[in-house]
Amino acid sequence: MDASSSLTNFAAVEPKVFAPGMVLIKNCLTQEQQIWLAQYAMRTTSNDGPHRFTTVVTAKLEFFTDEKTGQIQPRPVIDSTLSRGRVYSSITTCPEADPMRTCCNQLVSAARNVDAKMPAMIPTHLLLLYYASSGGMTWHKDDDTNDGDNDHPIVSISLGNSSEFGYKLAGKPEQFLTLESGDVLIWGGPSRMLLHCVGQVHLDTCPEFLRPIIGNARLNFTFRDAPNILGDEE
């Protein structure tokens, strides 16, 4: 599959503006695109790839090649309590960097078409998160040095198991929306410092066409515009 073309022809769905600078594109990615991105993540973080998942809790994630299918598969180490694996890197160090940049830019363009408050961006970094359990991520803002020092968008692509995304807009109570495989959430501009969390990951909701690739897990691609951290990634 040609990534340069497949990652630009997204499903014809209308993005929904939740607040100025916060846009959700439901069912944005086709099945083919989801498979390509899932394989890309597993290939990039395999033993032969340029990056490795580092664990956020106390476990390790290892990869093996399935003898029957030839697919690279993730698995927790025996007796592992793995909750989440993480890779953060400059896009320039990732394979097929140009198609990945184009993918991000196309998604931001779709959001800007419906939201005048959404800024443009130049994607510099990719954060890959692998959720192997039902556990999510606590409330936080993307205000770390790694997150960039501007109001340019955060572009989040969900694959695999669905999850509950919590967010709190200024002056409003906490709200949750369900992110399913193929959904894209973008926030920037006036919503760039959105308080948010991953409340829960719903196990056994991964589409069947992704299970041979990522297992019973959630995979998240997050693009950032953070030129301030180039060369000093953590």
TORRO-317420 format. One line per 8 residues: number of its first residue (from 0); for each residue x, y, z of C-alpha. Coordinates in Angstrom, 1 decimal. Each point is the difference from the previous one (the first is absolute). Layout:
N
NUM) X Y Z  ...
% end
This chain:
234
0) 0.0 0.0 0.0  1.3 3.4 -1.0  0.1 2.1 3.2  0.4 3.3 -1.9  -3.4 -0.4 -1.5  -1.9 -2.2 2.5  0.6 2.4 2.9  -1.6 3.0 -1.7
8) -3.3 -1.3 -1.3  -2.0 0.0 3.2  -3.6 -1.0 0.4  -2.4 2.7 -1.0  -1.4 0.9 3.4  -0.8 3.4 1.5  2.2 1.1 2.9  -1.8 1.1 3.1
16) 1.0 3.1 2.0  -0.3 -0.5 3.7  1.5 3.3 0.9  2.2 2.6 -1.8  3.2 -1.9 -0.6  -1.4 -3.4 0.8  -1.2 -2.2 -2.9  -1.0 -3.7 -0.2
24) 0.0 -1.9 -3.3  -1.9 -3.3 0.6  0.7 -3.0 -2.3  2.7 2.0 -1.7  2.3 -2.8 -1.0  -0.9 -2.8 -2.3  0.7 -3.7 0.9  2.9 0.0 -2.4
32) 1.5 3.1 1.7  -0.4 -1.4 3.5  1.7 -3.2 -1.0  2.9 1.9 -1.6  0.5 2.2 3.1  -0.2 -2.9 2.4  2.6 -1.9 -2.1  2.1 3.1 -0.1
40) 0.0 0.4 3.8  0.8 -3.7 0.6  2.7 0.1 -2.7  1.6 3.2 1.3  0.2 -1.3 3.5  1.0 -3.6 -0.7  3.4 -1.5 0.7  1.1 1.0 -3.5
48) -1.6 3.5 0.1  1.6 3.3 1.0  -2.0 0.4 3.3  -1.2 -2.0 3.0  -3.0 0.4 2.2  1.1 1.1 3.5  -2.3 -1.0 2.8  -1.8 2.5 2.1
56) -0.7 -2.4 2.9  2.1 -3.0 1.1  -0.2 -2.3 -2.9  1.7 -0.7 -3.3  -1.5 -0.4 -3.5  1.7 -2.3 -2.4  -0.7 -0.9 -3.7  0.2 -3.2 -1.9
64) -0.7 -1.2 -3.5  -3.0 -2.4 -0.3  1.2 -3.1 -1.9  -3.4 -0.5 -1.5  -0.8 3.5 -1.3  3.5 1.6 -0.1  -1.5 3.0 1.9  1.9 1.8 2.7
72) -2.0 -0.4 3.2  0.2 1.7 3.4  -0.2 -1.9 3.3  0.6 0.9 3.6  2.9 -1.8 1.8  -1.2 -2.9 2.1  -1.3 1.2 3.4  0.0 3.5 -1.4
80) -2.2 2.8 1.4  0.3 2.1 -3.1  -2.4 2.8 -0.3  1.4 2.3 -2.7  2.9 0.1 -2.4  1.4 3.2 -1.4  2.2 1.2 -2.9  0.7 3.7 -0.6
88) 2.2 1.0 -2.9  0.7 2.6 -2.6  -1.9 -0.8 -3.2  3.3 0.2 -1.9  1.2 -3.1 1.8  -3.1 -2.0 -1.0  -0.3 -2.1 -3.2  -2.1 1.6 -2.8
96) 0.1 3.4 1.8  -1.5 1.9 -3.0  -3.2 -2.0 -0.2  -0.4 0.3 3.8  0.4 3.8 -0.2  -2.5 0.1 -2.9  -2.5 -2.1 1.9  0.2 2.5 3.0
104) -0.3 3.1 -2.2  -3.0 -1.4 -1.9  -1.8 -0.6 3.3  0.7 3.5 1.3  -1.2 1.4 -3.3  -3.3 -1.8 0.4  -0.3 1.4 3.5  0.8 3.5 -1.1
112) -2.6 -0.1 -2.7  -2.7 -0.1 2.7  1.7 1.9 2.8  1.5 3.4 -0.6  1.7 -0.1 3.4  2.1 -3.0 -0.8  3.6 1.0 -0.9  2.2 -1.6 -2.6
120) 3.0 -2.1 1.1  3.2 -1.6 -1.2  0.2 -3.5 1.6  3.4 -0.6 1.5  -0.6 -2.9 2.3  -2.0 -3.2 0.4  -1.1 -1.5 3.3  -1.1 -3.7 -0.2
128) -1.9 -1.4 3.0  -0.9 -3.6 0.4  -2.8 -0.7 2.6  0.1 -3.7 0.9  -2.6 0.1 2.8  -3.2 1.8 0.9  2.0 2.7 1.8  0.2 3.4 -1.5
136) 1.8 3.2 0.8  -0.7 2.5 2.8  -1.2 3.6 -0.5  2.7 2.3 -1.4  0.8 2.7 -2.5  2.6 -0.3 -2.7  2.2 2.6 1.4  3.3 -1.9 0.4
144) 3.1 1.1 -1.9  -0.5 -3.0 -2.3  -3.4 1.2 -0.9  1.2 3.2 -1.7  -0.1 3.7 1.0  -2.7 1.3 -2.3  -3.7 -0.3 -0.6  0.3 -2.3 -3.0
152) -2.3 -3.0 -0.2  0.3 -3.4 1.7  -1.1 -2.6 -2.5  -1.1 -3.3 1.6  -0.9 -3.1 -2.0  -1.7 -2.9 1.7  0.4 -3.7 -1.1  -1.1 -3.2 1.6
160) -2.0 -0.1 3.2  -2.4 2.9 0.6  0.6 2.3 2.9  -1.7 2.7 2.1  1.6 3.4 -0.6  -0.7 2.5 2.8  0.3 3.7 -0.5  -0.9 3.2 1.9
168) -0.6 3.2 -1.7  0.3 3.3 1.9  -3.0 0.6 2.2  -1.6 -3.3 -0.9  -0.2 -3.4 1.8  2.0 -3.0 -1.0  -1.2 -1.7 -3.1  0.8 -3.3 -1.7
176) -0.2 -1.2 -3.6  0.7 -3.5 -1.4  3.0 -0.2 -2.4  -0.2 -3.1 -2.3  2.4 -1.5 -2.4  0.5 2.4 -2.9  -1.1 3.1 1.9  2.2 3.2 -0.1
184) -0.1 2.7 2.7  1.8 3.3 -0.5  0.4 2.8 2.5  1.9 3.3 -0.2  -0.2 3.7 0.0  -2.4 1.1 2.9  -0.3 -3.7 1.0  3.7 -0.8 -0.2
192) 0.3 -0.3 3.8  -3.1 -2.2 0.2  -0.3 -1.9 3.3  -0.5 -3.6 -1.0  0.4 -3.7 0.9  -0.5 -3.5 -1.3  -2.6 -1.2 2.4  -0.2 -3.6 -1.0
200) 1.0 -2.3 -2.8  -2.8 -2.5 -1.0  1.7 -3.4 -0.4  -1.3 -2.3 -2.8  -1.2 2.8 -2.2  2.9 0.0 -2.4  -1.2 -0.7 -3.6  0.7 -3.5 -1.2
208) 2.1 1.2 -2.9  2.5 1.6 2.5  0.2 -2.8 2.6  2.6 -2.0 -1.9  2.2 3.1 0.0  -0.4 1.7 3.4  -1.9 -2.5 2.1  -2.6 0.9 2.5
216) 1.4 3.5 0.5  -0.4 3.7 -0.9  2.6 1.8 -2.1  0.2 3.7 -0.1  1.9 2.2 -2.5  0.5 3.6 1.2  1.7 2.6 -2.2  1.5 3.1 1.5
224) 1.7 3.2 -1.2  2.9 0.4 2.4  3.1 1.4 -1.7  1.2 1.2 3.4  0.8 -3.6 1.0  1.7 -1.3 -3.2  3.1 -1.9 1.0  -1.0 -0.1 3.7
232) -3.0 -2.4 0.0  -0.9 -1.8 3.2
% end
